[in-house]
Amino acid sequence: MKTAIAYVRVSTQGQGKSGLGIEAQRAALARFAEAENFDLVETFEEIETGKGSDALEKRPQLAAALRLAKQRGAPIVVAKLDRLSRDVHFISGLMTHRTPFIVAELGTDADPFMLHLFAALAEKERRMISQRTKDALAAKKAQGVKLGGLNAKGIANRDEAKARAEALRPVLTELAGMSANAIAAELNARKIPTPSGGAWHAGSVIRVQNRLKD
């Protein structure tokens, strides 16, 4: 069995106290470790922001995980890339430590180049979502619309959901013609997680399909 170090992170005290974000990551890592025959010898848990290229200075648990990984000659495993950071420069800085990182949702075949690429794409996507949000709010205001429940966070969440759905468009196009249940089973068999990181079912397939129709 291969040895690995687990790292989980949430960015707010509220998320940390609820345990929901942490527990979801732990569960995802446990499933990954079982499927890929990894022994997670220690799990480091952190409640801290991932913002900024110097974020490692504010994240002692990640620094400790790096030290242990180096001592054990083991990789660090995270559930999703953004649990390391949403900053491509920070991801690049981590790679200089020459400690292998494995992102469970991307699989063991994702090399450092791929991690850089995914981080860069995610960063660009966030900037585009932010700009679209500002433009949409400005347009509504110019039209004299009372925004009410329409706010920056709501628009951002909607756009992020649409962006996640778009990432799944190629595989859903490939599986077009199958029932929602059959598509869910196939996605699970391929170990492709839902946008929220869980397992697929008919309802989640239909929700993504509907987003792609908008």
Rosetta blueprint (number, residue, H / E / L):
1 M L
2 K E
3 T E
4 A E
5 I E
6 A E
7 Y E
8 V E
9 R E
10 V E
11 S L
12 T L
13 Q H
14 G H
15 Q H
16 G H
17 K H
18 S H
19 G L
20 L H
21 G H
22 I H
23 E H
24 A H
25 Q H
26 R H
27 A H
28 A H
29 L H
30 A H
31 R H
32 F H
33 A H
34 E H
35 A H
36 E H
37 N L
38 F E
39 D E
40 L E
41 V E
42 E E
43 T E
44 F E
45 E E
46 E E
47 I E
48 E L
49 T L
50 G L
51 K L
52 G L
53 S L
54 D L
55 A H
56 L H
57 E H
58 K H
59 R L
60 P H
61 Q H
62 L H
63 A H
64 A H
65 A H
66 L H
67 R H
68 L H
69 A H
70 K H
71 Q H
72 R H
73 G L
74 A L
75 P L
76 I E
77 V E
78 V E
79 A L
80 K L
81 L H
82 D H
83 R H
84 L L
85 S L
86 R L
87 D L
88 V H
89 H H
90 F H
91 I H
92 S H
93 G H
94 L H
95 M H
96 T L
97 H L
98 R L
99 T L
100 P L
101 F E
102 I E
103 V E
104 A L
105 E L
106 L L
107 G L
108 T L
109 D L
110 A L
111 D L
112 P H
113 F H
114 M H
115 L H
116 H H
117 L H
118 F H
119 A H
120 A H
121 L H
122 A H
123 E H
124 K H
125 E H
126 R H
127 R H
128 M H
129 I H
130 S H
131 Q H
132 R H
133 T H
134 K H
135 D H
136 A H
137 L H
138 A H
139 A H
140 K H
141 K H
142 A H
143 Q L
144 G L
145 V L
146 K L
147 L L
148 G L
149 G L
150 L L
151 N L
152 A H
153 K H
154 G H
155 I H
156 A H
157 N H
158 R H
159 D H
160 E H
161 A H
162 K H
163 A H
164 R H
165 A H
166 E H
167 A H
168 L L
169 R H
170 P H
171 V H
172 L H
173 T H
174 E H
175 L L
176 A L
177 G L
178 M L
179 S L
180 A H
181 N H
182 A H
183 I H
184 A H
185 A H
186 E H
187 L H
188 N H
189 A H
190 R L
191 K L
192 I L
193 P L
194 T L
195 P L
196 S L
197 G L
198 G L
199 A L
200 W L
201 H L
202 A H
203 G H
204 S H
205 V H
206 I H
207 R H
208 V H
209 Q H
210 N H
211 R H
212 L H
213 K H
214 D L
